[in-house]
Each structure stands twice: as structure tokens, then as C-alpha cells.
Amino acid sequence: MSDSGVLTGGCLCGAVRYKATERPMGVVNCHCGQCRRFHGHFGAYITILRETVVIEAQDTLSWYRSSAKAQRGFCSRCGSSLFWSGDESGLFDIAAGTLDQPTGLTTLRHIHAEDKGDYYAIDDGLECFPQGAPEPP
């Protein structure tokens, strides 16, 4: 994280690089089956406005349509799982593990907890929603 609060990150091989000019509230862990398959475990994401993300290097960035309403971005060279993007949303999710350190972020909550893998427990005391997080009031 730079002094300006800009977050940067990228894939394992460095072919995909991005910067995020908005500071998220924190990290959300998603336990849905698609995230678990895409990441090999649950997905940890930051969510920010799409317009605040600049993908600076993207020669190997590929997109996979994972549902009728969303796609997932990954590096076609090293296989790093990077992004989730809903078609009808102005928001953009970035896999927190791809952020350059230090981030200064903390984990806020768990979503889709009823779909979690049977090999682990969610027992950290954070907010935990069986489905997605409720809509803000």
C-alpha cells in the first residue's frame, strides 16, 4: 500500500498487475461453491467501485463466465485467481491474496457460510451470513 492509500497487486507470475484507488472497508470471505472451486478454498475479496480499478498489465488476463450473471478473471499463464465481476453491478471484487503487502486491511465477515467446505470451521467470531450479505438499508 502506498502512502496515498492506493492498493496494488497482481498475479503470481507478474503478467497481470492492477491498482485500486478506492480503499475498501475490509475483506469478506465467501464460502460459496464457485469461490471454493475457483480458489481451491474459500474466496477472500475486497469489493470496490469498478471505476476505481485500473488494470495496468493484462496481456494474460482471461475471463471465465462462471454464471449467467458474473465472470471471473484469472491469469492464463500462472493460473492466479484474481477478480469477480457481476454483469449488473458497478462493483468489482479483487481476490485479497493478490494484493501487495502491507494492505492495512482486516477481515470483516463471512458470506455464503451454509455452503462452506465440510473440512473447516468458521469460528473466528466475525459476522457470518448463511447466504450473501444483506443489502445495506
C-alpha positions in Angstrom: 0.0 0.0 0.0 1.4 3.4 -0.9 1.2 6.5 1.3 -1.8 7.7 -0.8 -3.9 4.7 0.1 -3.7 3.1 -3.4 -3.7 -0.7 -3.3 -1.7 -2.5 -5.9 -1.5 -6.2 -6.7 -1.2 -8.8 -9.4 -0.8 -12.5 -10.3 1.9 -14.9 -9.3 3.9 -14.5 -12.5 3.5 -10.7 -12.6 1.9 -10.6 -16.1 -1.3 -9.1 -14.7 -1.0 -6.0 -12.5 -3.6 -3.6 -11.2 -4.1 -0.7 -8.8 -7.2 0.2 -6.8 -7.6 3.9 -5.9 -10.5 3.3 -3.5 -9.9 2.0 0.0 -12.3 -0.9 0.8 -13.9 -1.3 4.2 -12.1 -4.6 4.6 -12.1 -8.2 3.4 -15.1 -10.5 3.0 -14.7 -14.3 2.9 -17.1 -16.0 0.5 -17.7 -19.7 1.1 -19.9 -20.4 -1.9 -19.1 -23.5 -4.1 -18.0 -21.4 -7.0 -15.5 -19.5 -4.9 -14.2 -22.6 -3.3 -13.6 -24.2 -6.7 -12.1 -21.1 -8.2 -9.6 -20.5 -5.3 -9.2 -24.1 -4.1 -10.6 -22.9 -0.7 -12.9 -20.0 0.2 -12.5 -16.7 -1.6 -11.3 -13.7 0.3 -12.2 -10.4 -1.5 -12.2 -6.7 -1.3 -15.1 -5.0 -3.0 -14.7 -1.5 -4.6 -16.3 0.6 -7.3 -15.3 -0.8 -10.7 -14.3 2.7 -11.9 -11.6 2.9 -9.2 -9.7 -0.2 -10.6 -7.1 0.2 -13.2 -5.7 -2.9 -14.8 -2.2 -1.8 -15.8 -0.8 -5.1 -17.3 -3.3 -7.5 -18.7 -1.7 -9.5 -21.6 -2.5 -12.8 -19.9 -5.8 -11.7 -18.2 -8.6 -14.1 -19.2 -12.2 -14.2 -18.2 -14.4 -17.2 -17.4 -18.2 -16.8 -17.4 -18.9 -18.6 -14.2 -22.7 -18.0 -14.1 -25.4 -16.2 -16.1 -24.7 -13.0 -14.2 -20.9 -12.9 -13.5 -17.5 -13.7 -14.7 -14.1 -14.4 -13.0 -10.8 -13.1 -14.1 -7.6 -15.1 -13.9 -4.1 -15.2 -15.4 -3.9 -17.6 -18.3 -0.1 -18.0 -17.7 0.2 -18.8 -14.0 -3.5 -19.6 -13.2 -3.8 -17.0 -10.4 -7.5 -16.3 -9.4 -7.8 -12.5 -9.5 -11.3 -11.0 -9.9 -15.0 -11.5 -9.7 -17.2 -9.1 -11.7 -21.0 -9.1 -11.7 -22.6 -8.0 -15.0 -25.2 -5.7 -13.5 -23.0 -4.1 -10.8 -20.8 -1.1 -10.6 -18.8 -3.0 -8.0 -15.7 -5.1 -8.6 -14.2 -7.8 -6.4 -10.5 -8.4 -6.1 -9.0 -11.5 -4.5 -7.4 -10.2 -1.4 -4.5 -12.7 -1.6 -3.3 -10.9 -4.8 -2.8 -7.6 -3.1 0.7 -6.3 -2.5 1.6 -6.2 1.2 1.1 -4.4 3.5 -2.6 -3.8 2.9 -3.7 -2.5 6.3 -6.9 -4.4 5.8 -8.8 -6.7 8.2 -11.4 -9.4 7.6 -15.0 -8.2 8.2 -17.3 -11.1 7.7 -18.2 -14.4 6.1 -20.9 -14.9 3.4 -22.5 -18.0 1.9 -21.4 -19.8 5.1 -24.1 -22.5 4.6 -22.1 -23.7 1.5 -18.7 -23.9 3.3 -16.5 -26.9 2.9 -17.0 -29.7 5.4 -13.3 -29.8 6.3 -13.1 -26.5 8.2 -15.0 -24.4 10.8 -15.9 -20.8 10.8 -15.2 -19.9 14.4 -13.4 -16.6 14.4 -16.4 -14.7 15.9 -16.9 -12.4 12.8 -20.3 -11.7 11.3 -21.4 -14.8 9.5 -24.3 -14.9 6.9 -25.7 -18.2 5.6 -26.3 -16.6 2.2 -24.8 -13.4 0.8 -24.5 -10.3 2.9 -27.8 -8.4 3.4 -28.4 -5.3 1.3 -27.5 -2.0 3.0 -30.5 -0.1 4.4 
